[in-house]
């Protein structure tokens, strides 16, 4: 627990430095051409330093901490003892993606340490996440703070494959909003290879239709209402479709302190973010051409969150769209709040609320069973 508290203090210091340090133009000469890029090397260096700490926390954790982690370590051992030609059958029998095991098998050529093999996937996660934050928002340090304080970091220690897929999909979104759909689809394919649930990213392709993009507010609102209906009629809808739901007891987690930190705070956050984006959408769009994407992802996060009250399987899908808040929240504040003092007060309030929430769950919960921390 002490190490989590130390990281939190470091992140708070990073926020203070990030607010008051100034960016400058960095010039790079390539082929007799000079490229200017406004940047802040200290902030970027600080972010990579914190990311490195999170990486080492992940790679040094004990195999008795967490939920899916033990299974991942088991597969790291298994792929070493099988031939390359057997990996596909192992993937089929273990109900795990073939590409994930194939890459893991390749890593075993360089090291047979199961923890180092998992370290490769943690490294992939944090590198892609860092690139996503830097490319997606000029206040990337805020995104890293949110990632840590809202429990996304601790959750990623358990469902690593989905977080790796989500971070890759996040990089793809940067290409998407820059109108490079081909690179987005390539990123999506890689994400699906890591975890097939990333196929949900195909939903965002619909935003390329002008009519959908134009009416995105009413479409997302209808989607939220449909998800609300499914929340209260989940069993009936599943029965009508001829499906079975063995996870109906997930509702207990919504009010369980061991999961959300008390009274479904995560659901309230998702509802609040969508509502604010919806109300101030026109103003948001005026200063951010990608507002339609951030509103859509907020709506999908909320919709899946509502439906997940009935099934934990769907709850794990939130991350593909929830990860977007790491860049959309600071972009929203910068776009919709023009007064500098009010902007700083808003950022201060955001840091304060997230900090209070984190302190509460750090003391009162096991943070997705990753506390108390046990080093191997």
C-alpha positions as CSV (number, residue, x, y, z in Angstrom):
1,X,0.0,0.0,0.0
2,X,2.9,2.4,0.8
3,X,4.2,2.1,-2.8
4,X,0.7,3.1,-4.2
5,X,0.7,6.1,-1.9
6,X,4.2,7.1,-3.0
7,X,3.1,6.9,-6.6
8,X,0.1,9.0,-5.9
9,X,2.2,11.7,-4.2
10,X,4.5,11.7,-7.2
11,X,1.6,12.1,-9.6
12,X,0.3,15.1,-7.5
13,X,3.7,16.7,-7.8
14,X,3.6,16.1,-11.5
15,X,0.3,17.9,-11.8
16,X,1.7,21.0,-10.1
17,X,4.8,21.0,-12.2
18,X,2.7,20.4,-15.3
19,X,0.4,23.4,-14.6
20,X,3.1,25.9,-14.1
21,X,5.9,24.8,-16.4
22,X,6.0,26.4,-19.8
23,X,6.2,24.7,-23.2
24,X,8.6,25.8,-25.8
25,X,9.3,25.1,-29.5
26,X,11.8,22.4,-30.2
27,X,13.4,22.6,-33.7
28,X,14.6,19.5,-35.6
29,X,16.4,19.7,-38.9
30,X,15.7,16.8,-41.3
31,X,16.9,16.9,-45.0
32,X,17.5,20.7,-44.9
33,X,14.0,21.2,-43.5
34,X,13.4,22.6,-40.1
35,X,10.4,21.3,-38.1
36,X,9.1,23.1,-35.1
37,X,7.2,21.3,-32.4
38,X,5.8,23.0,-29.3
39,X,6.6,20.6,-26.4
40,X,7.7,20.4,-22.8
41,X,10.5,17.8,-22.4
42,X,10.4,18.0,-18.6
43,X,6.7,17.0,-18.6
44,X,7.2,14.3,-21.1
45,X,10.2,13.0,-19.2
46,X,8.2,13.1,-15.9
47,X,5.4,11.1,-17.5
48,X,7.7,8.4,-18.8
49,X,9.3,8.3,-15.4
50,X,6.0,7.7,-13.6
51,X,5.0,5.1,-16.3
52,X,8.3,3.3,-15.7
53,X,7.5,3.1,-12.0
54,X,4.1,1.7,-12.8
55,X,5.7,-0.8,-15.1
56,X,8.1,-2.1,-12.4
57,X,5.2,-2.3,-9.9
58,X,3.4,-4.5,-12.4
59,X,6.3,-6.8,-13.3
60,X,7.4,-7.3,-9.7
61,X,3.9,-8.2,-8.3
62,X,3.4,-11.6,-6.8
63,X,1.5,-14.3,-8.6
64,X,-0.9,-14.6,-5.6
65,X,-2.2,-11.0,-6.1
66,X,-5.0,-10.4,-8.6
67,X,-7.5,-12.5,-10.5
68,X,-6.4,-13.4,-14.1
69,X,-2.7,-12.9,-13.4
70,X,-2.2,-16.5,-12.3
71,X,-3.7,-17.7,-15.6
72,X,-1.5,-15.5,-17.6
73,X,1.6,-16.9,-15.8
74,X,0.4,-20.4,-16.5
75,X,0.2,-19.7,-20.2
76,X,3.7,-18.2,-20.1
77,X,4.9,-21.5,-18.8
78,X,2.8,-23.6,-21.2
79,X,4.0,-21.9,-24.4
80,X,7.6,-22.7,-23.5
81,X,7.0,-26.4,-23.3
82,X,5.1,-26.7,-26.6
83,X,6.4,-26.6,-30.2
84,X,5.5,-23.8,-32.5
85,X,3.1,-26.0,-34.4
86,X,1.2,-26.8,-31.2
87,X,0.5,-23.2,-30.2
88,X,-2.7,-23.0,-32.1
89,X,-4.2,-26.1,-30.4
90,X,-3.1,-24.7,-27.0
91,X,-4.9,-21.5,-27.8
92,X,-8.1,-23.4,-28.9
93,X,-8.0,-25.5,-25.8
94,X,-7.3,-22.6,-23.4
95,X,-9.8,-20.3,-25.1
96,X,-7.2,-17.6,-25.5
97,X,-6.1,-15.7,-28.6
98,X,-3.6,-17.5,-30.8
99,X,-1.7,-14.3,-31.5
100,X,-1.1,-13.6,-27.8
101,X,0.4,-17.0,-27.3
102,X,2.4,-16.8,-30.5
103,X,4.1,-13.6,-29.5
104,X,4.6,-15.0,-26.0
105,X,6.2,-18.1,-27.5
106,X,8.5,-15.8,-29.5
107,X,9.5,-13.9,-26.3
108,X,10.4,-17.3,-24.7
109,X,13.3,-17.5,-27.2
110,X,15.0,-14.6,-25.3
111,X,13.9,-15.4,-21.8
112,X,12.2,-18.3,-20.0
113,X,11.3,-16.2,-16.9
114,X,7.5,-16.2,-16.8
115,X,7.5,-12.7,-15.1
116,X,9.7,-11.2,-17.7
117,X,7.5,-12.7,-20.4
118,X,4.5,-11.0,-18.8
119,X,6.7,-7.9,-18.5
120,X,6.7,-7.6,-22.3
121,X,2.9,-7.2,-22.3
122,X,3.1,-4.6,-19.5
123,X,5.7,-2.8,-21.4
124,X,3.5,-2.8,-24.5
125,X,0.6,-1.5,-22.4
126,X,2.5,1.5,-20.9
127,X,4.4,2.4,-24.1
128,X,1.1,2.5,-26.1
129,X,-0.7,4.3,-23.3
130,X,2.1,6.9,-23.1
131,X,2.0,7.5,-26.8
132,X,-1.8,7.7,-26.7
133,X,-1.7,10.4,-24.0
134,X,1.1,12.4,-25.6
135,X,-0.5,12.4,-29.0
136,X,-4.0,12.8,-27.8
137,X,-3.8,15.8,-25.4
138,X,-1.4,18.5,-24.5
139,X,-2.1,17.9,-20.8
140,X,-1.0,14.2,-20.9
141,X,0.0,14.3,-17.3
142,X,-3.7,14.8,-16.3
143,X,-4.5,11.7,-18.3
144,X,-1.9,9.6,-16.4
145,X,-3.3,10.9,-13.1
146,X,-6.8,9.9,-14.1
147,X,-5.5,6.5,-15.2
148,X,-4.0,5.9,-11.8
149,X,-6.6,7.4,-9.4
150,X,-9.7,6.0,-11.0
151,X,-8.4,2.5,-10.5
152,X,-7.7,1.8,-14.2
153,X,-4.1,0.9,-13.4
154,X,-5.0,-1.7,-10.8
155,X,-7.7,-3.1,-13.1
156,X,-5.1,-3.4,-15.9
157,X,-3.0,-5.6,-13.6
158,X,-5.7,-8.3,-13.8
159,X,-7.2,-8.1,-17.3
160,X,-3.9,-7.2,-19.0
161,X,-4.8,-8.4,-22.5
162,X,-7.8,-6.2,-22.7
163,X,-5.9,-3.2,-21.5
164,X,-3.1,-3.9,-24.0
165,X,-5.8,-4.1,-26.7
166,X,-7.5,-0.9,-25.5
167,X,-4.2,1.0,-25.5
168,X,-3.5,-0.1,-29.1
169,X,-7.1,0.9,-30.0
170,X,-6.5,4.2,-28.4
171,X,-3.5,4.9,-30.7
172,X,-5.8,3.9,-33.5
173,X,-8.3,6.6,-32.5
174,X,-5.6,9.2,-32.9
175,X,-5.3,8.1,-36.6
176,X,-9.1,8.0,-36.9
177,X,-9.7,11.7,-35.8
178,X,-6.9,12.6,-38.2
179,X,-8.9,11.0,-41.0
180,X,-6.5,8.0,-41.4
181,X,-9.1,5.2,-41.3
182,X,-6.7,2.6,-42.8
183,X,-4.2,3.0,-39.9
184,X,-7.2,2.9,-37.5
185,X,-8.3,-0.4,-39.0
186,X,-4.8,-1.8,-38.8
187,X,-4.6,-0.8,-35.1
188,X,-8.0,-2.4,-34.6
189,X,-6.9,-5.7,-36.2
190,X,-3.9,-5.8,-33.9
191,X,-6.1,-5.1,-30.9
192,X,-8.5,-7.9,-31.9
193,X,-5.5,-10.3,-32.2
194,X,-4.6,-9.5,-28.6
195,X,-8.2,-9.8,-27.3
196,X,-11.1,-10.5,-29.7
197,X,-13.5,-8.3,-27.7
198,X,-11.7,-5.3,-29.2
199,X,-14.0,-5.9,-32.2
200,X,-16.3,-3.4,-30.5
201,X,-14.0,-0.8,-32.1
202,X,-15.8,-1.4,-35.4
203,X,-18.8,0.6,-33.9
204,X,-16.7,3.8,-34.3
205,X,-16.5,3.3,-38.1
206,X,-20.1,4.3,-38.2
207,X,-19.0,7.8,-37.3
208,X,-17.6,8.2,-40.8
209,X,-21.2,8.4,-42.1
210,X,-22.1,12.1,-42.2
211,X,-25.7,11.7,-41.1
212,X,-24.6,9.7,-38.0
213,X,-21.9,12.2,-37.2
214,X,-24.4,15.1,-37.7
215,X,-27.0,13.6,-35.4
216,X,-24.7,12.1,-32.9
217,X,-26.3,13.7,-29.9
218,X,-29.7,12.2,-30.5
219,X,-28.3,8.9,-31.5
220,X,-26.2,8.5,-28.3
221,X,-29.2,9.6,-26.2
222,X,-31.3,6.9,-27.8
223,X,-28.6,4.4,-27.2
224,X,-28.4,5.3,-23.6
225,X,-32.2,4.9,-23.2
226,X,-32.0,1.5,-24.9
227,X,-29.3,0.4,-22.6
228,X,-31.3,1.6,-19.6
229,X,-34.2,-0.6,-20.9
230,X,-31.9,-3.6,-21.1
231,X,-30.7,-3.0,-17.6
232,X,-34.2,-3.5,-16.2
233,X,-35.2,-6.2,-18.6
234,X,-31.9,-8.0,-19.0
235,X,-33.2,-11.5,-18.2
236,X,-36.3,-11.2,-20.4
237,X,-34.3,-10.0,-23.4
238,X,-31.7,-12.8,-23.0
239,X,-34.5,-15.4,-22.8
240,X,-36.2,-14.0,-25.9
241,X,-33.0,-14.3,-27.8
242,X,-32.5,-17.8,-26.6
243,X,-29.4,-16.9,-24.6
244,X,-28.4,-17.9,-21.0
245,X,-27.1,-15.5,-18.4
246,X,-25.1,-17.1,-15.7
247,X,-23.7,-13.8,-14.4
248,X,-26.9,-12.1,-13.2
249,X,-25.4,-11.5,-9.8
250,X,-23.0,-8.9,-11.0
251,X,-25.3,-6.2,-9.6
252,X,-23.7,-6.8,-6.2
253,X,-20.5,-5.2,-7.5
254,X,-22.2,-1.9,-8.3
255,X,-22.7,-1.2,-4.6
256,X,-19.8,-3.2,-3.3
257,X,-16.9,-1.3,-1.8
258,X,-14.6,-4.0,-2.8
259,X,-15.2,-3.2,-6.5
260,X,-16.1,0.4,-7.1
261,X,-15.2,2.0,-3.8
262,X,-18.8,2.4,-2.7
263,X,-22.2,3.1,-4.2
264,X,-21.3,2.7,-7.9
265,X,-19.1,5.8,-8.1
266,X,-17.7,4.7,-11.4
267,X,-21.2,4.6,-12.9
268,X,-21.8,8.2,-11.6
269,X,-18.6,9.4,-13.1
270,X,-19.6,7.9,-16.5
271,X,-23.0,9.4,-16.3
272,X,-21.6,12.8,-15.3
273,X,-19.1,12.8,-18.2
274,X,-21.6,11.9,-20.8
275,X,-24.1,14.5,-19.5
276,X,-21.6,17.3,-19.5
277,X,-20.4,16.4,-23.0
278,X,-24.0,16.2,-24.2
279,X,-25.0,19.6,-22.7
280,X,-22.0,21.5,-23.9
281,X,-21.6,19.6,-27.2
282,X,-21.9,22.6,-29.5
283,X,-19.4,24.6,-27.5
284,X,-17.1,21.6,-27.4
285,X,-17.3,21.1,-31.1
286,X,-16.5,24.8,-31.7
287,X,-13.0,24.3,-30.3
288,X,-12.4,20.6,-30.8
289,X,-13.2,18.9,-34.1
290,X,-13.1,15.5,-32.5
291,X,-15.9,16.3,-30.0
292,X,-18.2,13.8,-31.8
293,X,-15.7,11.0,-31.0
294,X,-15.4,11.9,-27.3
295,X,-19.2,12.1,-26.9
296,X,-19.7,8.8,-28.7
297,X,-17.1,7.0,-26.5
298,X,-18.6,8.5,-23.3
299,X,-22.1,7.3,-24.4
300,X,-20.8,3.8,-25.2
301,X,-19.0,3.7,-21.8
302,X,-22.2,4.7,-20.0
303,X,-24.3,2.3,-22.0
304,X,-22.1,-0.7,-21.4
305,X,-21.8,0.3,-17.7
306,X,-25.6,0.2,-17.3
307,X,-25.9,-3.1,-19.0
308,X,-23.0,-4.5,-17.0
309,X,-25.1,-4.2,-13.9
310,X,-26.4,-7.6,-14.9
311,X,-23.2,-9.3,-16.3
312,X,-19.5,-9.0,-15.4
313,X,-18.6,-10.1,-18.9
314,X,-19.9,-6.8,-20.4
315,X,-18.3,-4.9,-17.5
316,X,-14.9,-5.8,-18.8
317,X,-15.7,-4.2,-22.2
318,X,-16.0,-0.7,-20.8
319,X,-12.3,-0.1,-21.0
320,X,-12.3,0.1,-24.8
321,X,-14.2,3.4,-24.7
322,X,-13.6,4.5,-21.1
323,X,-9.9,4.8,-21.8
324,X,-10.8,7.8,-24.0
325,X,-11.6,9.9,-21.0
326,X,-7.8,10.1,-20.3
327,X,-7.6,12.6,-23.2
328,X,-11.1,13.8,-23.7
329,X,-11.6,15.2,-20.2
330,X,-8.6,17.6,-20.4
331,X,-9.5,18.5,-24.0
332,X,-13.0,19.3,-22.9
333,X,-11.8,21.6,-20.1
334,X,-9.4,23.4,-22.4
335,X,-12.1,23.7,-25.1
336,X,-15.1,24.8,-23.0
337,X,-13.5,26.9,-20.3
338,X,-11.7,30.0,-21.7
339,X,-11.0,31.8,-18.5
340,X,-7.6,30.8,-17.2
341,X,-8.4,31.1,-13.5
342,X,-11.7,29.1,-13.9
343,X,-9.8,26.5,-15.9
344,X,-7.2,26.1,-13.2
345,X,-9.9,25.9,-10.5
346,X,-11.7,23.2,-12.6
347,X,-8.5,21.2,-13.0
348,X,-7.8,21.6,-9.3
349,X,-11.3,20.3,-8.5
350,X,-10.7,17.3,-10.8
351,X,-7.5,16.4,-9.1
352,X,-9.1,16.9,-5.7
353,X,-12.1,14.7,-6.4
354,X,-10.0,11.9,-8.0
355,X,-7.6,12.1,-5.2
356,X,-10.2,11.8,-2.5
357,X,-11.8,8.9,-4.3
358,X,-8.4,7.2,-4.6
359,X,-7.5,7.7,-1.0
360,X,-10.9,6.2,0.0
361,X,-10.5,3.1,-2.2
362,X,-6.9,2.7,-1.2
363,X,-7.8,2.5,2.5
364,X,-11.1,0.7,2.2
365,X,-10.7,-1.7,-0.7
366,X,-8.3,-4.2,-2.2
367,X,-8.1,-2.3,-5.5
368,X,-9.2,-5.2,-7.6
369,X,-7.4,-7.6,-5.3
370,X,-4.0,-5.9,-5.9
371,X,-3.7,-4.6,-2.3
372,X,-2.1,-5.5,0.0
373,X,0.8,-5.6,-2.4
374,X,3.1,-8.7,-2.2
375,X,6.4,-8.6,-3.9
376,X,7.8,-11.9,-5.1
